[in-house]
Amino acid sequence: MMTVKNNILLHNNHNRIGVFDNTVRGGIQVAGNDSPAIRLRNNTVGHNMALRNNDVKIAFVAKNNTIGGQGQCFGNDIAPTGSGNTAGGGLTGQCTNLD
């Protein structure tokens, strides 16, 4: 668990990605990854959480995240799954059913 004053940016990774139990004053952006698994759980995000154009082989899970801005999910193969996510600006695209 940690507090991040700015943003978390995860781009072009080829390993498993896990972001758990953080307070992020900025946003989280996960984009352009070719990963076996991506998991985001129990984070508090001040701005947007954007999950875009990721190629995930096994599991893509977003669960119990509290987002101040929008939860944006577009162009992911496979689409994220999960529940318990809230976003002040709404959940859009592939994130629509993650509440």
C-alpha positions in Angstrom: 0.0 0.0 0.0 1.3 3.4 -0.9 0.2 7.0 -1.6 1.2 8.4 -5.0 1.1 12.1 -5.4 0.8 12.1 -9.2 -0.1 9.4 -11.7 0.6 5.7 -12.2 1.5 5.0 -15.9 1.9 1.4 -17.0 2.7 1.2 -20.7 4.2 -1.5 -23.0 4.8 -4.1 -20.3 5.1 -7.9 -21.1 4.8 -9.3 -17.5 1.9 -9.6 -15.1 0.6 -6.2 -13.7 -0.9 -5.8 -10.3 -1.9 -2.5 -8.7 -3.4 -3.1 -5.2 -4.5 -1.0 -2.2 -3.1 2.4 -3.3 -4.2 6.0 -2.9 -3.4 7.8 -6.2 -4.0 11.5 -6.2 -3.7 11.7 -10.0 -4.9 9.0 -12.3 -4.0 5.4 -13.3 -3.3 4.7 -17.0 -2.7 1.1 -18.2 -2.2 1.1 -22.0 -0.6 -0.9 -24.7 0.5 -3.8 -22.6 0.9 -7.4 -23.8 0.4 -9.2 -20.5 -0.6 -12.5 -19.2 -2.7 -10.8 -16.5 -3.6 -7.3 -15.3 -5.3 -6.8 -11.9 -6.3 -3.5 -10.3 -7.9 -3.8 -6.9 -8.9 -1.6 -3.9 -7.4 1.6 -5.2 -8.6 5.1 -4.5 -7.9 7.3 -7.6 -8.3 11.1 -7.6 -8.8 11.5 -11.4 -9.4 9.0 -14.2 -8.6 5.4 -14.5 -7.9 4.5 -18.2 -7.5 0.9 -19.3 -6.8 1.0 -23.1 -5.5 -1.2 -25.9 -4.2 -4.0 -23.7 -3.8 -7.5 -25.0 -4.3 -9.8 -22.0 -4.0 -13.6 -22.2 -5.5 -14.9 -18.9 -7.2 -12.4 -16.6 -8.0 -8.7 -16.7 -9.7 -7.7 -13.4 -10.7 -4.3 -12.0 -12.3 -4.7 -8.6 -13.4 -2.4 -5.7 -11.7 0.8 -7.1 -13.0 4.2 -6.1 -12.4 6.7 -9.0 -12.9 10.4 -8.7 -13.1 11.0 -12.4 -14.1 8.5 -15.1 -13.4 4.8 -15.5 -12.5 4.4 -19.2 -12.0 1.1 -20.9 -11.5 0.8 -24.6 -9.8 -1.5 -27.1 -8.8 -4.2 -24.7 -8.6 -7.9 -25.7 -9.9 -9.4 -23.3 -12.3 -6.9 -21.7 -11.9 -6.2 -18.0 -14.1 -8.1 -15.5 -14.9 -7.3 -11.9 -17.3 -5.5 -9.6 -17.5 -2.9 -6.9 -15.9 -0.1 -8.9 -17.4 3.4 -8.6 -16.5 6.5 -10.6 -17.7 10.1 -10.0 -17.6 10.7 -13.8 -19.1 7.3 -14.7 -17.8 4.1 -16.1 -17.5 4.1 -19.9 -16.8 1.6 -22.7 -15.7 -1.8 -21.5 -15.8 -0.5 -17.9 -19.6 0.0 -18.0 -20.4 -3.3 -16.2 -17.7 -3.1 -13.6 -19.9 -1.5 -10.9 
